[in-house]
Amino acid sequence: MSSLSKNSTRPWIALNMAMTADGKTSGPQTEPKVSTPLSEGGSMSSFGSRRDQLRLFKIRASMDAVMCGRKTIESAAIDMGPGLPRFCRWRKARGMEEYNRRIVVSASGELNPASRVFELDFSPILIATTRRGKSRCLPLFKERSWIKVMSFGEKEIDLQKLMIWLHHRWGIQRMVLEGGGRLNDSMFRSHLVDEIFLTICPLIYGGNSHSTICDGLGFQNLQSADSFQCIERCFAKGEAFLRFQRVQGDPDHPRHAEALDT
């Protein structure tokens, strides 16, 4: 797995998403929002296979932290953890904390304290918000010692500042981003995504109201956008498992990575 150089001021950041063949990451909500050992998908999609869900847990297990936006944690009963016990054992065997740390990003601070992720204290949670958002959600979580609420901006979250804090204060070297689309968009526009794990599922949702991997403002032109190179591809039972790395940006980004078994 890849990481930035020792002189970097921020973590290596991977994005992990599943989408339909027409680029949608969410669709008709027909399944109940419950969690089982292999149904806690950790993203807005609920159409990925068991293989895709296992891949998600494996990616989480290799990371120091998992980061999501508000809509993602409210889209299903997720806990943002490494999932099955064998992945916790895998982490401990490699000298890592048993559970990854968790970051929830919400500029408004309008969070539901009954969301599953906030009810489980197996690892620390950082709620990254704005000054106004902090005043709104701090009273909701003041009795939960495993949850820290911090402001990283006045009206908008300064993602660069957040990444530096995570790197220096929490010691985060590698982390995975799991949506939603607007948070992904902000991360891409800040040139903070180093790697992409993408599952393409053999479904078509259609329509123009479903979420995509990158919603929001987007780039003004192609010259401004980051370029990615596909470094791994695997096909199984109709799904395509792809992995990309950024080839433009900071000069200390490695161009090669160890394989991740899918």
C-alpha positions in Angstrom: 0.0 0.0 0.0 1.1 3.5 -0.7 1.9 6.4 1.6 3.4 9.9 1.3 6.9 10.7 2.1 8.1 11.2 5.7 8.2 15.0 5.1 4.5 15.2 4.1 2.2 17.3 6.3 -1.0 15.3 5.5 -2.1 11.7 5.2 -2.2 9.6 2.0 -5.9 9.7 1.1 -7.8 7.0 -0.9 -11.3 7.2 -2.1 -13.4 4.0 -2.1 -16.7 4.0 -3.9 -19.1 1.6 -5.7 -21.2 2.8 -8.6 -23.6 1.5 -11.3 -22.6 1.2 -14.9 -24.1 4.7 -15.5 -22.2 6.3 -12.7 -24.7 6.4 -9.8 -23.7 5.8 -6.2 -27.3 5.7 -4.8 -30.7 4.7 -6.1 -34.1 3.6 -5.0 -34.1 2.9 -1.3 -35.8 -0.5 -1.1 -33.7 -2.1 1.5 -34.2 -1.5 5.3 -31.4 0.5 6.9 -30.1 -2.3 9.1 -26.6 -3.6 9.6 -25.3 -7.2 9.5 -21.7 -8.4 9.4 -21.7 -8.1 5.6 -24.4 -5.5 4.9 -22.7 -2.5 6.5 -21.4 -1.1 3.3 -20.1 2.3 4.5 -21.2 4.3 1.5 -24.4 5.5 -0.1 -24.5 2.5 -2.4 -26.3 -0.7 -1.3 -26.0 -2.6 -4.6 -22.4 -4.0 -4.3 -21.8 -7.7 -4.0 -20.4 -9.6 -1.0 -17.0 -9.4 -2.7 -17.3 -5.6 -2.9 -18.2 -5.4 0.8 -15.3 -7.6 1.8 -13.0 -5.4 -0.3 -14.3 -2.3 1.5 -13.5 -3.9 4.9 -10.0 -4.9 3.7 -9.4 -1.3 2.6 -10.6 0.0 5.9 -8.4 -2.4 7.8 -5.3 -1.1 6.0 -6.1 2.5 6.9 -5.6 4.5 10.1 -8.9 6.3 9.6 -12.2 6.4 7.7 -13.8 9.6 6.7 -17.4 10.2 5.6 -19.9 13.0 5.2 -23.2 13.4 6.9 -25.4 11.9 4.2 -23.3 8.8 4.0 -23.5 7.9 7.7 -27.3 8.5 7.6 -27.8 6.5 4.4 -27.5 3.2 6.3 -26.7 1.7 9.7 -23.0 2.0 9.4 -20.3 2.2 12.0 -17.2 3.0 9.8 -15.2 0.2 11.5 -13.1 -2.6 9.9 -16.0 -5.0 10.0 -15.3 -8.6 10.6 -13.2 -9.7 13.6 -10.5 -11.2 11.3 -9.8 -7.7 10.0 -9.3 -6.5 13.6 -6.9 -9.3 14.2 -5.1 -8.5 10.9 -4.6 -4.9 12.1 -3.2 -6.0 15.5 -0.8 -8.4 13.9 0.6 -5.5 12.0 1.1 -3.3 15.0 -1.9 -1.1 14.2 -4.7 0.0 16.5 -7.4 -2.7 16.6 -9.9 -0.3 15.2 -9.5 2.6 12.7 -10.3 6.1 13.8 -13.4 7.8 12.3 -14.0 11.3 10.9 -17.4 12.7 10.1 -17.5 15.9 8.1 -20.4 18.3 8.3 -20.2 22.0 7.7 -23.7 22.6 9.1 -23.3 20.4 12.2 -26.8 19.1 11.6 -26.1 15.6 12.7 -28.4 12.9 14.1 -26.9 11.7 17.4 -29.0 8.5 17.0 -27.0 7.5 13.9 -25.3 4.1 14.5 -21.8 5.4 14.1 -22.2 7.8 17.1 -23.6 5.1 19.3 -20.5 2.8 19.2 -17.4 3.7 21.1 -14.9 1.2 19.8 -12.7 4.0 18.5 -12.5 7.8 18.7 -14.6 9.9 16.4 -13.8 13.4 15.2 -16.7 15.6 14.0 -15.1 18.1 11.7 -17.3 21.2 11.2 -17.4 25.0 11.1 -17.7 27.4 14.0 -21.5 27.6 13.6 -21.7 23.9 13.2 -19.7 23.3 16.4 -22.1 25.4 18.4 -25.0 23.4 17.0 -23.8 19.9 17.5 -21.4 20.2 20.5 -24.3 20.0 23.0 -25.6 16.8 21.3 -22.4 14.9 22.0 -21.0 16.4 25.2 -21.8 13.2 27.2 -20.0 10.9 24.7 -16.3 11.0 25.6 -15.2 9.1 22.5 -16.5 11.9 20.2 -14.6 15.1 19.7 -16.2 18.1 17.9 -13.8 20.6 16.3 -14.2 23.7 14.0 -12.0 24.0 11.0 -13.4 27.2 9.5 -15.9 29.9 9.9 -18.5 29.1 7.2 -16.7 26.4 5.2 -14.4 23.6 6.4 -10.8 24.2 5.5 -9.9 20.6 4.4 -6.2 21.3 4.2 -6.2 22.4 7.8 -8.2 19.3 8.8 -5.7 17.0 7.0 -2.8 18.7 8.7 -4.5 18.3 12.1 -5.3 14.6 11.5 -1.7 14.0 10.5 0.0 15.8 13.4 -2.5 15.4 16.2 -3.9 12.0 15.5 -0.9 10.6 13.7 -3.0 9.6 10.7 -0.7 8.4 7.9 -3.3 6.8 5.6 -7.0 7.2 5.4 -9.9 6.3 3.2 -12.7 8.6 2.1 -16.2 7.0 1.5 -18.3 9.9 0.3 -20.7 11.3 -0.3 -20.4 13.1 -3.6 -20.2 16.6 -2.3 -17.4 15.8 0.2 -15.6 13.9 -2.6 -16.0 16.9 -4.8 -14.4 19.2 -2.2 -11.6 16.8 -1.7 -10.9 16.5 -5.4 -10.9 20.3 -5.9 -8.5 20.6 -3.0 -6.2 18.0 -4.8 -6.3 15.8 -1.7 -7.3 12.5 -3.3 -4.2 10.3 -4.1 -5.8 7.0 -4.9 -9.2 5.7 -6.0 -10.7 2.3 -5.4 -13.8 2.0 -7.7 -16.2 -0.9 -8.1 -18.5 -0.8 -11.2 -21.6 -2.8 -10.7 -23.7 -4.2 -13.7 -26.8 -2.1 -13.0 -28.4 0.9 -14.7 -30.4 3.3 -12.5 -30.8 6.2 -14.9 -32.4 9.5 -13.9 -30.8 12.8 -12.9 -31.5 12.9 -9.2 -29.2 10.1 -7.9 -25.8 10.8 -6.4 -22.6 10.3 -8.2 -19.0 9.8 -7.1 -18.4 13.5 -7.4 -21.3 16.0 -7.0 -21.0 19.7 -6.3 -19.1 22.4 -8.1 -16.6 20.3 -10.0 -13.6 21.6 -12.0 -14.0 24.6 -14.4 -11.9 22.9 -17.1 -10.0 19.7 -17.8 -6.7 21.4 -17.2 -7.6 22.0 -13.6 -8.5 18.4 -12.9 -6.3 15.8 -11.4 -5.3 12.9 -13.7 -5.4 9.3 -12.5 -3.8 6.1 -13.9 -5.4 2.7 -13.6 -2.9 0.5 -11.8 -5.1 -2.5 -11.0 -8.1 -4.2 -12.6 -10.0 -7.3 -11.7 -13.3 -8.7 -13.0 -15.6 -11.1 -11.1 -19.2 -12.1 -11.5 -20.1 -9.0 -13.6 -18.4 -6.5 -11.4 -15.2 -4.5 -12.3 -12.8 -3.7 -9.4 -10.5 -0.9 -10.4 -7.7 1.0 -8.7 -6.3 4.3 -9.8 -3.4 6.5 -8.6 -2.9 10.2 -9.2 -0.1 11.0 -11.6 -0.2 14.8 -11.3 0.3 16.8 -8.1 2.9 16.8 -5.4 6.3 15.4 -6.5 6.6 13.1 -3.5 3.7 10.9 -4.6 4.8 7.4 -5.4 3.9 6.1 -8.8 3.7 2.4 -7.8 1.8 0.6 -5.1 1.6 -2.9 -3.7 -1.3 -5.0 -4.9 -4.5 -5.2 -2.9 -6.2 -8.6 -3.3 -9.8 -8.2 -4.2 
